[in-house]
Amino acid sequence: MYPHKFAIGQSVVLHPAPGETRPAGPTVSVTRQLPAAGRDPQYRIKVDQDGQERVVRESQLEAVRTPASA
């Protein structure tokens, strides 16, 4: 079993899957950790803007970067 990188409730940026032509997407929230597809853990995510939910691979997600504290 491969460990999940993102926690439930964490905000992440959704990137398009290989072959998709759309740009990096909106900020989404992880709603559930799912079993891996091969070596890539999967997640159920919810788009913050419109509430749509879908299943994505970990390789499609990136942690939201916060500005460094001064």
C-alpha positions in Angstrom: 0.0 0.0 0.0 1.3 3.5 -0.9 0.8 6.3 1.7 -1.3 9.3 0.9 0.4 12.6 0.7 -2.7 14.8 1.3 -5.1 14.8 4.3 -8.9 14.9 4.3 -9.9 18.6 4.4 -6.7 19.8 2.9 -6.8 22.4 0.1 -4.9 21.5 -3.0 -4.6 22.6 -6.7 -6.0 20.3 -9.3 -3.8 19.8 -12.5 -5.2 18.3 -15.7 -4.6 14.6 -16.3 -2.3 13.6 -19.1 -4.0 14.3 -22.4 -6.4 16.9 -21.0 -6.0 20.3 -22.6 -7.4 22.5 -19.9 -5.0 24.5 -17.7 -4.3 23.9 -14.0 -7.6 24.1 -12.3 -9.1 25.7 -9.2 -8.4 25.0 -5.6 -10.2 21.9 -4.4 -10.6 20.2 -1.1 -9.8 16.5 -0.3 -12.9 14.8 0.9 -11.8 11.2 1.0 -8.6 9.1 0.6 -9.1 6.1 -1.8 -7.0 3.1 -2.6 -4.1 3.5 -5.0 -4.4 2.9 -8.8 -1.1 1.2 -9.4 1.4 3.3 -7.4 -0.6 6.4 -7.4 -3.0 7.0 -4.4 -6.4 8.3 -5.3 -8.6 10.9 -3.7 -12.2 12.1 -3.9 -12.1 15.9 -4.2 -14.6 18.7 -4.2 -14.2 21.8 -6.3 -14.5 24.8 -3.9 -16.1 27.1 -6.5 -19.0 25.0 -7.7 -19.2 21.9 -5.4 -18.5 19.4 -8.1 -16.9 16.2 -6.9 -14.6 13.7 -8.7 -11.9 11.1 -8.2 -8.4 12.0 -9.1 -4.9 10.5 -8.8 -2.4 12.0 -6.4 -0.1 13.0 -9.3 -2.8 15.5 -10.4 -2.7 17.3 -7.1 -0.3 19.9 -5.6 -0.3 21.4 -2.2 -1.5 25.0 -2.0 1.5 27.2 -1.3 1.1 29.9 1.3 3.3 33.0 1.4 6.2 32.8 3.9 5.7 34.7 7.1 7.8 37.9 7.4 
